[in-house]
Amino acid sequence: MMDTPILQRVSECFIKAKHSTQKSNQICHLTPWDIAMLSAHYIQKGLLYKKPEPLVNQHDFIENLLEKLKHSLSLTLSHFYPLSGRLVTHKTKDPPFYAVFVDCTNNSGVKFIHATLDMTISDILSPLDVPPIVQSLFDHDRALNHDGHTMPLLSIQVTELLDGVFLGCSMNHCIGDGTSYWNFFNTWSEIFQAQGHEHDVPISHPPIHNRWFPNDCVPPINLPFKHHEEFISRYEAPLMRERIFHFSAESIAKLKAKANSECNTTKISSFQSLSALVWRCITRARRLGPDQKTSCKLSTNNRRRMEPPLAEEYFGNSIHTLGAGTARSGELLGNGLGWAAWKLHLAVVNHNDRVVLGWVREWLECPLIYQLGRYFDPYCVMMGSSPRFNMYGNEFGMGKALAVRSGYANKFDGKVTSYPGHEGGGSVDLEVCLSPLVMTALESDQEFMDSASSPSNTH
């Protein structure tokens, strides 16, 4: 058996914002949503591209690509200036005070890495399971967001494969959520494609940097800690298998029709139906006792649920882990798909401005920092990310990406990450992380496999 090739780092540098503004020379205060992420991992998502054909000169191609990526990144950072800063903790003993914020005046820049890996696109996409080498396509492996005190808040790694290029991005989760992350990525792509202009490119969705605080909350937030060891813990994921399952638009439409028919309604959404299927089938694969409680959690965007709503361009965190459904295993599996889907539907419908504000006020009274190893119980299914994010619209001179992949970050047994399917049209890819025994059982689950298939973008 041949040894797996090792990733080689060719070069690294720091990219700074092309232009500074009055706002980019200030302090960026963190909200409760942001601070709660201090002990979680960076967001790690990336896109795999095929090298153009025919390619006359490999060296010229990659050097030209790197130069364009750096230039467009510099222009993009002028809009997303907090990413160039560093986290700072300010504390005093008398009176006691402890606050974490982003120092944007410290324009240290973002890290930019060029690496090579002697593997092909097929080596990455063809195996049934996502190969562990994918984790090396991202910088900041296992880094916690609190590490942003000394590490860049954003790191880009461009890995050259034999026939492709992987563009991996690691962004500090205290700075923004998935909506913010993909707005950054989309804007970078937009500016890259418009290169050749002498002046700055107008962008479609300028980020909004005025961070949201309740009316009676004046930042910075004074935390009840004396040292970061009181709220930071390192998390090491157990041995897991990670696999991508594809759900066509037709398959999801059938699930939605089935769930709504069973409940005599039309209100259950496609994603609620799909999440219900995943919750049921993973619970069955775990072979839990009938009285064992199990739950399904959804990562929910708060922006449009608030009154008045926050703009989608709001740059920061505005997410909630919604405990969408709790049931005993026997109850969940003894009822149909619609029963589970309706529980998820009700939780989503009831997640409104009052609930969002209630969580924020409770947090301010007793600040909670999410601990990966303790926050999710071993019987839960956690649905993260969103198939609504524009992932495949990001082009960097190599056409449409072949696939989306993620790094080590924020994964545990029962974590399911959703992406749009490569062909679009409402199709969805799910990245499922499970213990080896449970994954094997899921692959033999007829209800699940009748709806799922392997992604078609494996070449």
GUFI-839465 format. One record per residue (C-alpha): residue number from 1; y, x, z. Coordinates in pm, 1 decimal. Layout:
// residues N
[site NUM,[Y,X,Z]] ...
//
This chain:
// residues 459
[site 1,[0.0,0.0,0.0]] [site 2,[336.8,142.5,-105.0]] [site 3,[610.0,201.5,151.9]] [site 4,[908.4,-33.4,135.4]] [site 5,[1208.7,149.9,-14.5]] [site 6,[1485.6,234.8,231.2]] [site 7,[1845.0,130.4,174.4]] [site 8,[2077.0,426.3,110.0]] [site 9,[2444.4,408.9,201.7]] [site 10,[2642.4,583.7,-70.9]] [site 11,[2995.7,544.2,64.0]] [site 12,[3213.1,343.3,299.1]] [site 13,[3585.4,295.4,337.8]] [site 14,[3835.2,52.5,489.4]] [site 15,[4033.3,-196.7,283.7]] [site 16,[4368.1,-319.3,412.1]] [site 17,[4574.0,-620.2,310.3]] [site 18,[4788.4,-551.0,4.2]] [site 19,[5091.0,-723.6,158.2]] [site 20,[5198.0,-797.8,513.2]] [site 21,[5397.3,-1097.6,629.2]] [site 22,[5583.7,-1181.7,947.9]] [site 23,[5279.9,-1379.6,1067.9]] [site 24,[5037.9,-1096.2,994.2]] [site 25,[5221.2,-879.7,1247.3]] [site 26,[5156.3,-1111.8,1538.5]] [site 27,[4890.8,-1207.4,1791.5]] [site 28,[4637.0,-1469.8,1684.8]] [site 29,[4532.3,-1675.7,1986.4]] [site 30,[4176.7,-1807.5,2011.3]] [site 31,[4090.3,-2172.3,2075.7]] [site 32,[3802.8,-2303.5,2291.3]] [site 33,[3591.9,-2336.3,1974.0]] [site 34,[3657.9,-1970.1,1890.7]] [site 35,[3605.9,-1829.2,2240.0]] [site 36,[3275.6,-2015.3,2281.6]] [site 37,[3136.0,-1792.0,2002.1]] [site 38,[3192.7,-1457.9,2179.3]] [site 39,[2824.2,-1399.9,2257.8]] [site 40,[2688.8,-1526.4,1923.5]] [site 41,[2631.4,-1310.5,1615.6]] [site 42,[2859.2,-1252.9,1317.2]] [site 43,[2814.6,-1491.0,1022.8]] [site 44,[2600.2,-1311.7,761.7]] [site 45,[2568.6,-1471.6,418.9]] [site 46,[2547.8,-1310.8,76.4]] [site 47,[2493.1,-1370.4,-293.4]] [site 48,[2245.7,-1205.0,-530.6]] [site 49,[2359.5,-1138.6,-888.4]] [site 50,[2185.5,-1011.5,-1199.7]] [site 51,[2340.8,-708.4,-1368.6]] [site 52,[2488.3,-789.0,-1710.5]] [site 53,[2271.1,-715.0,-2014.8]] [site 54,[2274.8,-498.3,-2213.7]] [site 55,[2413.9,-241.4,-1969.5]] [site 56,[2519.0,69.7,-2160.0]] [site 57,[2627.9,278.9,-1862.0]] [site 58,[2503.7,192.8,-1511.3]] [site 59,[2743.2,433.3,-1339.7]] [site 60,[3053.6,301.4,-1516.8]] [site 61,[2950.3,-57.9,-1449.6]] [site 62,[2911.3,-16.2,-1072.8]] [site 63,[3224.1,201.9,-1037.2]] [site 64,[3431.8,-54.5,-1227.3]] [site 65,[3282.7,-340.2,-1020.6]] [site 66,[3353.7,-163.7,-690.0]] [site 67,[3713.4,-91.8,-790.9]] [site 68,[3775.0,-455.2,-887.4]] [site 69,[3608.3,-583.0,-569.4]] [site 70,[3825.0,-356.6,-351.8]] [site 71,[4147.0,-451.4,-530.2]] [site 72,[4080.4,-826.4,-517.9]] [site 73,[3965.7,-797.8,-154.9]] [site 74,[4293.4,-629.7,-63.6]] [site 75,[4487.4,-916.3,-224.1]] [site 76,[4264.7,-1173.9,-52.0]] [site 77,[4320.4,-1016.0,290.1]] [site 78,[4694.3,-1075.0,246.6]] [site 79,[4609.5,-1446.2,280.8]] [site 80,[4335.3,-1404.1,544.6]] [site 81,[4517.3,-1146.6,756.9]] [site 82,[4334.2,-1207.1,1092.0]] [site 83,[4022.5,-1052.4,933.4]] [site 84,[4198.9,-713.7,923.8]] [site 85,[4269.9,-714.1,1298.2]] [site 86,[4059.9,-648.4,1607.8]] [site 87,[3976.4,-843.8,1921.3]] [site 88,[4168.4,-746.5,2234.2]] [site 89,[4110.8,-845.8,2596.6]] [site 90,[4413.0,-858.5,2824.1]] [site 91,[4348.6,-881.0,3197.1]] [site 92,[4540.1,-846.7,3520.7]] [site 93,[4424.5,-849.6,3884.1]] [site 94,[4727.0,-1000.5,4051.4]] [site 95,[4766.8,-1274.0,3951.1]] [site 96,[4412.0,-1288.1,3804.0]] [site 97,[4425.9,-1327.4,3426.0]] [site 98,[4164.4,-1273.1,3150.1]] [site 99,[4235.1,-1356.8,2784.0]] [site 100,[4077.1,-1263.3,2450.2]] [site 101,[4279.9,-1275.9,2129.6]] [site 102,[4309.2,-1118.1,1784.0]] [site 103,[4558.9,-837.0,1747.1]] [site 104,[4675.6,-876.2,1386.5]] [site 105,[4929.0,-596.0,1429.4]] [site 106,[4633.2,-357.8,1446.4]] [site 107,[4574.8,-365.9,1070.9]] [site 108,[4262.5,-149.4,1082.8]] [site 109,[4128.2,-325.0,775.4]] [site 110,[3780.2,-440.0,681.7]] [site 111,[3483.6,-216.7,616.4]] [site 112,[3361.2,-185.1,257.8]] [site 113,[3018.8,-29.0,196.8]] [site 114,[2846.6,73.1,-125.9]] [site 115,[2469.1,104.0,-89.2]] [site 116,[2166.7,136.6,-317.1]] [site 117,[1813.8,2.4,-286.6]] [site 118,[1530.0,87.3,-526.8]] [site 119,[1403.0,-268.6,-549.8]] [site 120,[1432.9,-543.7,-807.5]] [site 121,[1558.9,-902.5,-793.9]] [site 122,[1196.2,-1010.0,-812.4]] [site 123,[1111.2,-800.1,-504.8]] [site 124,[1371.9,-1002.4,-312.7]] [site 125,[1307.7,-1350.5,-450.8]] [site 126,[940.0,-1366.3,-550.0]] [site 127,[761.4,-1326.6,-214.1]] [site 128,[677.4,-1655.7,-43.9]] [site 129,[862.0,-1544.4,269.7]] [site 130,[1207.8,-1388.5,271.3]] [site 131,[1128.6,-1014.0,298.6]] [site 132,[1265.8,-833.8,607.9]] [site 133,[1448.0,-583.0,382.1]] [site 134,[1705.6,-860.2,318.8]] [site 135,[1842.0,-798.5,669.0]] [site 136,[1945.6,-445.8,561.6]] [site 137,[2167.7,-594.8,288.2]] [site 138,[2423.4,-676.9,560.0]] [site 139,[2632.4,-457.6,785.7]] [site 140,[2682.5,-539.7,1156.8]] [site 141,[2311.8,-600.2,1215.3]] [site 142,[2265.3,-771.7,1554.4]] [site 143,[2636.3,-732.2,1635.1]] [site 144,[2783.0,-988.0,1873.1]] [site 145,[3126.6,-1132.3,1805.5]] [site 146,[3255.9,-966.2,2123.7]] [site 147,[3183.0,-634.3,1949.4]] [site 148,[3488.1,-712.8,1736.7]] [site 149,[3687.3,-527.0,2001.8]] [site 150,[3564.2,-201.0,1844.8]] [site 151,[3402.2,-310.3,1516.3]] [site 152,[3569.3,-456.4,1204.9]] [site 153,[3598.3,-833.8,1208.0]] [site 154,[3480.7,-836.8,846.4]] [site 155,[3241.4,-602.9,669.6]] [site 156,[3144.8,-619.2,302.2]] [site 157,[2830.1,-447.2,177.2]] [site 158,[2771.0,-415.5,-197.9]] [site 159,[2408.3,-317.7,-254.0]] [site 160,[2303.6,-206.2,-599.9]] [site 161,[1945.8,-301.9,-687.4]] [site 162,[1762.0,-171.9,-995.0]] [site 163,[1851.4,-485.0,-1193.6]] [site 164,[2096.3,-666.9,-969.0]] [site 165,[2376.0,-653.7,-714.3]] [site 166,[2379.5,-813.5,-369.4]] [site 167,[2716.4,-895.9,-216.3]] [site 168,[2666.5,-931.1,159.9]] [site 169,[2944.9,-1034.1,395.1]] [site 170,[2947.0,-1020.9,776.6]] [site 171,[3236.7,-1209.3,937.3]] [site 172,[3316.7,-1239.5,1306.2]] [site 173,[3233.0,-1596.4,1410.8]] [site 174,[3521.5,-1605.2,1662.2]] [site 175,[3759.2,-1580.5,1366.0]] [site 176,[3613.5,-1868.7,1169.0]] [site 177,[3324.1,-2104.6,1100.4]] [site 178,[3128.0,-2172.4,781.6]] [site 179,[3413.2,-2373.8,626.8]] [site 180,[3651.9,-2081.1,688.1]] [site 181,[3394.0,-1827.1,571.8]] [site 182,[3335.2,-1992.3,235.6]] [site 183,[3707.2,-2056.4,181.5]] [site 184,[3754.8,-1681.4,218.9]] [site 185,[3467.0,-1609.4,-19.8]] [site 186,[3586.4,-1869.4,-274.2]] [site 187,[3941.4,-1729.5,-263.8]] [site 188,[3814.2,-1374.0,-310.5]] [site 189,[3619.7,-1487.9,-617.9]] [site 190,[3923.6,-1675.6,-751.0]] [site 191,[4145.9,-1366.8,-716.0]] [site 192,[3876.9,-1139.9,-864.0]] [site 193,[3847.9,-1358.4,-1174.8]] [site 194,[4226.5,-1364.0,-1221.0]] [site 195,[4263.4,-983.8,-1214.0]] [site 196,[4484.2,-835.8,-1478.8]] [site 197,[4790.2,-1021.7,-1351.2]] [site 198,[5073.3,-798.3,-1236.6]] [site 199,[5170.8,-1033.3,-957.2]] [site 200,[4979.4,-1210.1,-683.8]] [site 201,[4752.0,-1487.4,-799.4]] [site 202,[4829.3,-1839.0,-675.0]] [site 203,[4521.8,-1961.2,-485.8]] [site 204,[4374.4,-2311.4,-471.6]] [site 205,[4322.6,-2343.3,-96.7]] [site 206,[4562.1,-2126.5,108.0]] [site 207,[4426.6,-2087.7,461.9]] [site 208,[4617.4,-2252.9,746.6]] [site 209,[4649.8,-2011.0,1038.0]] [site 210,[4817.5,-2235.6,1297.1]] [site 211,[4533.0,-2260.2,1544.6]] [site 212,[4473.2,-2600.8,1701.3]] [site 213,[4514.6,-2651.4,2077.2]] [site 214,[4535.0,-2978.9,2273.9]] [site 215,[4893.8,-3083.5,2342.8]] [site 216,[4884.5,-2979.8,2708.3]] [site 217,[4717.2,-2642.0,2645.4]] [site 218,[4947.8,-2343.3,2605.5]] [site 219,[4773.1,-2032.1,2472.1]] [site 220,[4646.5,-1782.6,2561.6]] [site 221,[4358.8,-1940.9,2752.1]] [site 222,[4299.5,-1778.0,3091.0]] [site 223,[3922.5,-1734.2,3127.6]] [site 224,[3743.9,-1735.5,3466.1]] [site 225,[3589.9,-1389.6,3421.3]] [site 226,[3651.7,-1037.7,3547.2]] [site 227,[3422.9,-849.1,3307.2]] [site 228,[3260.1,-928.8,2973.2]] [site 229,[2912.9,-869.7,3118.3]] [site 230,[2956.6,-1204.6,3293.6]] [site 231,[2939.7,-1393.3,2963.1]] [site 232,[2783.3,-1159.2,2706.4]] [site 233,[2406.7,-1127.4,2653.2]] [site 234,[2214.6,-953.1,2374.9]] [site 235,[1957.9,-1169.1,2201.1]] [site 236,[1646.7,-1043.8,2024.2]] [site 237,[1471.7,-1299.6,1804.0]] [site 238,[1094.5,-1342.6,1841.6]] [site 239,[855.5,-1262.0,1557.0]] [site 240,[916.5,-1528.4,1292.8]] [site 241,[845.7,-1616.8,935.4]] [site 242,[1143.6,-1712.9,721.6]] [site 243,[1096.4,-1915.6,406.9]] [site 244,[1315.6,-2101.6,157.0]] [site 245,[1208.9,-2456.2,65.1]] [site 246,[1369.5,-2640.1,-226.0]] [site 247,[1444.6,-3011.8,-235.0]] [site 248,[1544.6,-3153.3,-571.8]] [site 249,[1808.4,-3425.0,-599.5]] [site 250,[1531.6,-3667.1,-702.2]] [site 251,[1318.8,-3579.9,-399.4]] [site 252,[1614.6,-3626.4,-161.4]] [site 253,[1704.8,-3958.5,-324.9]] [site 254,[1350.2,-4081.2,-252.0]] [site 255,[1378.5,-3974.0,111.5]] [site 256,[1712.3,-4153.0,144.3]] [site 257,[1577.2,-4471.9,-15.2]] [site 258,[1271.2,-4463.6,213.5]] [site 259,[1475.6,-4410.0,531.2]] [site 260,[1723.2,-4687.5,444.6]] [site 261,[1448.2,-4927.1,338.9]] [site 262,[1260.7,-4880.0,667.7]] [site 263,[1580.6,-4960.1,861.2]] [site 264,[1698.8,-5236.5,627.6]] [site 265,[2033.5,-5062.0,573.9]] [site 266,[2222.8,-4852.6,317.7]] [site 267,[2415.7,-4641.3,568.1]] [site 268,[2179.4,-4344.9,620.4]] [site 269,[2296.0,-4042.7,420.1]] [site 270,[2090.9,-3803.0,209.0]] [site 271,[2132.1,-3518.7,457.3]] [site 272,[2044.6,-3737.9,756.3]] [site 273,[1724.1,-3841.2,575.0]] [site 274,[1637.4,-3480.0,492.0]] [site 275,[1711.6,-3365.3,849.1]] [site 276,[1488.7,-3642.7,985.6]] [site 277,[1202.8,-3525.6,763.4]] [site 278,[1244.8,-3166.1,884.4]] [site 279,[1262.5,-3272.9,1249.8]] [site 280,[945.0,-3484.2,1221.2]] [site 281,[742.4,-3229.9,1026.9]] [site 282,[834.9,-2924.6,1237.1]] [site 283,[756.8,-3125.9,1552.5]] [site 284,[415.8,-3215.7,1409.1]] [site 285,[354.6,-2853.4,1306.3]] [site 286,[428.2,-2740.8,1662.8]] [site 287,[143.3,-2964.8,1785.9]] [site 288,[332.9,-3077.0,2094.6]] [site 289,[190.1,-3314.3,2351.3]] [site 290,[298.2,-3677.3,2300.1]] [site 291,[525.3,-3671.8,2608.0]] [site 292,[699.3,-3344.7,2519.1]] [site 293,[1070.0,-3401.5,2454.4]] [site 294,[1204.7,-3266.1,2127.3]] [site 295,[1553.6,-3270.0,1976.4]] [site 296,[1736.1,-3231.5,1648.1]] [site 297,[2081.2,-3072.6,1649.7]] [site 298,[2332.4,-3072.0,1365.0]] [site 299,[2617.3,-2826.1,1317.2]] [site 300,[2907.8,-3061.8,1252.7]] [site 301,[3254.6,-2998.6,1110.6]] [site 302,[3516.9,-3154.5,1340.6]] [site 303,[3810.1,-3130.1,1096.3]] [site 304,[3789.8,-3469.6,933.6]] [site 305,[3677.7,-3641.2,1255.1]] [site 306,[4001.2,-3570.3,1438.8]] [site 307,[4311.0,-3792.6,1448.6]] [site 308,[4512.6,-3676.3,1270.3]] [site 309,[4247.9,-3478.4,1082.9]] [site 310,[4267.0,-3101.5,1048.7]] [site 311,[4290.3,-2977.6,691.5]] [site 312,[3972.7,-2828.8,542.2]] [site 313,[4182.7,-2512.5,491.6]] [site 314,[4224.8,-2475.4,869.7]] [site 315,[4116.9,-2115.2,930.7]] [site 316,[3923.2,-2082.7,1253.1]] [site 317,[3633.9,-2261.2,1418.8]] [site 318,[3624.4,-2637.8,1432.2]] [site 319,[3255.7,-2711.3,1470.3]] [site 320,[3036.6,-2888.5,1719.1]] [site 321,[2662.8,-2860.9,1779.8]] [site 322,[2577.8,-3228.4,1778.3]] [site 323,[2272.9,-3327.3,1983.6]] [site 324,[2190.6,-3575.9,1713.1]] [site 325,[1852.2,-3696.2,1827.5]] [site 326,[1622.2,-3665.0,2127.4]] [site 327,[1276.6,-3819.5,2149.0]] [site 328,[930.3,-3766.3,2285.3]] [site 329,[697.3,-3611.2,2029.7]] [site 330,[463.9,-3911.3,2024.6]] [site 331,[755.2,-4150.5,1977.3]] [site 332,[906.9,-3943.2,1694.6]] [site 333,[579.6,-3913.1,1504.7]] [site 334,[459.5,-4264.6,1585.8]] [site 335,[759.3,-4418.2,1411.8]] [site 336,[864.1,-4372.1,1049.3]] [site 337,[1118.5,-4150.9,875.2]] [site 338,[1383.9,-4422.4,901.1]] [site 339,[1356.0,-4438.7,1282.0]] [site 340,[1441.6,-4067.8,1315.1]] [site 341,[1707.2,-4082.4,1042.5]] [site 342,[1881.1,-4377.0,1212.9]] [site 343,[1906.8,-4182.2,1540.0]] [site 344,[2075.1,-3898.6,1349.6]] [site 345,[2301.7,-4143.7,1166.6]] [site 346,[2423.2,-4304.6,1490.5]] [site 347,[2499.1,-3965.6,1646.6]] [site 348,[2704.4,-3859.5,1343.3]] [site 349,[2895.0,-4191.1,1324.0]] [site 350,[2978.3,-4177.3,1695.7]] [site 351,[3108.8,-3819.6,1676.1]] [site 352,[3479.2,-3907.1,1662.2]] [site 353,[3816.6,-3781.8,1783.3]] [site 354,[3754.3,-3905.0,2138.6]] [site 355,[3427.4,-3710.8,2161.5]] [site 356,[3581.3,-3395.2,2013.4]] [site 357,[3876.4,-3401.6,2253.9]] [site 358,[3644.6,-3480.6,2542.8]] [site 359,[3440.2,-3167.9,2472.7]] [site 360,[3753.6,-2952.3,2451.1]] [site 361,[3887.5,-3083.8,2782.8]] [site 362,[3553.5,-3032.1,2956.4]] [site 363,[3540.3,-2678.7,2816.7]] [site 364,[3890.1,-2599.0,2944.1]] [site 365,[3782.9,-2709.4,3292.5]] [site 366,[3464.8,-2500.1,3276.7]] [site 367,[3460.5,-2253.9,2981.8]] [site 368,[3118.7,-2210.3,2822.0]] [site 369,[3019.3,-1911.2,2608.6]] [site 370,[2714.1,-1991.8,2392.7]] [site 371,[2412.6,-1773.9,2477.8]] [site 372,[2168.1,-1766.5,2186.2]] [site 373,[1865.0,-1708.2,2405.2]] [site 374,[1943.8,-2000.3,2636.8]] [site 375,[2141.4,-2255.2,2436.8]] [site 376,[1852.3,-2388.6,2224.6]] [site 377,[1528.6,-2511.0,2381.9]] [site 378,[1194.4,-2410.3,2221.5]] [site 379,[1126.3,-2763.0,2097.8]] [site 380,[1449.8,-2823.4,1911.1]] [site 381,[1528.2,-2813.3,1539.9]] [site 382,[1879.2,-2685.7,1463.6]] [site 383,[2031.3,-2769.2,1125.1]] [site 384,[2304.7,-2515.4,1041.4]] [site 385,[2543.3,-2446.3,751.9]] [site 386,[2598.6,-2712.9,483.5]] [site 387,[2488.9,-2785.6,125.2]] [site 388,[2849.0,-2896.0,62.2]] [site 389,[2984.5,-2541.2,78.6]] [site 390,[3077.0,-2395.5,-259.4]] [site 391,[2839.9,-2098.7,-270.6]] [site 392,[2741.1,-2079.6,-636.1]] [site 393,[3099.9,-2109.6,-759.3]] [site 394,[3164.5,-1749.1,-653.2]] [site 395,[3161.9,-1526.2,-961.0]] [site 396,[3240.0,-1156.3,-971.7]] [site 397,[3197.7,-1068.1,-1338.3]] [site 398,[2819.2,-1110.8,-1333.5]] [site 399,[2789.2,-1483.6,-1394.6]] [site 400,[2649.9,-1734.5,-1148.0]] [site 401,[2461.0,-1598.7,-847.7]] [site 402,[2082.8,-1630.3,-856.6]] [site 403,[2040.6,-1701.7,-485.5]] [site 404,[2203.1,-1716.3,-142.9]] [site 405,[2047.7,-1518.7,141.2]] [site 406,[2140.2,-1452.8,504.0]] [site 407,[2095.8,-1168.5,752.3]] [site 408,[1939.8,-1143.0,1096.7]] [site 409,[2226.4,-1324.6,1267.1]] [site 410,[2191.9,-1640.3,1477.3]] [site 411,[1825.4,-1707.8,1397.9]] [site 412,[1557.9,-1839.3,1629.8]] [site 413,[1239.2,-2045.8,1613.7]] [site 414,[1348.2,-2384.4,1476.9]] [site 415,[1669.3,-2271.9,1304.1]] [site 416,[1710.5,-2435.3,962.0]] [site 417,[1999.2,-2325.6,738.7]] [site 418,[2101.2,-2548.5,448.0]] [site 419,[2239.4,-2432.3,114.5]] [site 420,[2317.7,-2613.1,-209.9]] [site 421,[2031.8,-2584.1,-457.5]] [site 422,[2087.0,-2340.2,-742.9]] [site 423,[2086.3,-2616.3,-1006.9]] [site 424,[2341.9,-2824.8,-813.6]] [site 425,[2347.5,-3201.5,-860.2]] [site 426,[2272.9,-3275.9,-495.7]] [site 427,[1970.2,-3048.2,-464.5]] [site 428,[1931.1,-2855.0,-138.0]] [site 429,[1761.9,-2532.2,-30.5]] [site 430,[1654.1,-2500.8,331.2]] [site 431,[1597.5,-2163.3,495.9]] [site 432,[1343.4,-2233.3,771.5]] [site 433,[1269.7,-1993.3,1060.3]] [site 434,[950.9,-2058.9,1256.6]] [site 435,[681.4,-1873.6,1445.8]] [site 436,[400.6,-1766.6,1206.4]] [site 437,[149.5,-2024.3,1335.3]] [site 438,[395.3,-2313.0,1311.3]] [site 439,[509.9,-2208.5,961.7]] [site 440,[148.0,-2206.4,843.9]] [site 441,[102.9,-2556.6,986.5]] [site 442,[424.6,-2676.3,817.0]] [site 443,[300.4,-2541.7,482.0]] [site 444,[-5.5,-2765.9,524.9]] [site 445,[196.8,-3072.0,626.7]] [site 446,[153.4,-3328.5,350.8]] [site 447,[465.7,-3531.7,430.2]] [site 448,[679.1,-3216.1,413.2]] [site 449,[520.2,-3053.4,108.7]] [site 450,[525.5,-3380.1,-88.7]] [site 451,[907.9,-3353.5,-80.7]] [site 452,[955.5,-2975.6,-91.5]] [site 453,[890.7,-2712.2,-355.2]] [site 454,[962.5,-2342.0,-399.9]] [site 455,[1306.9,-2257.5,-543.6]] [site 456,[1305.5,-2218.5,-922.2]] [site 457,[1556.0,-1927.9,-919.1]] [site 458,[1293.2,-1658.8,-856.0]] [site 459,[1369.2,-1439.1,-1154.3]] 
//
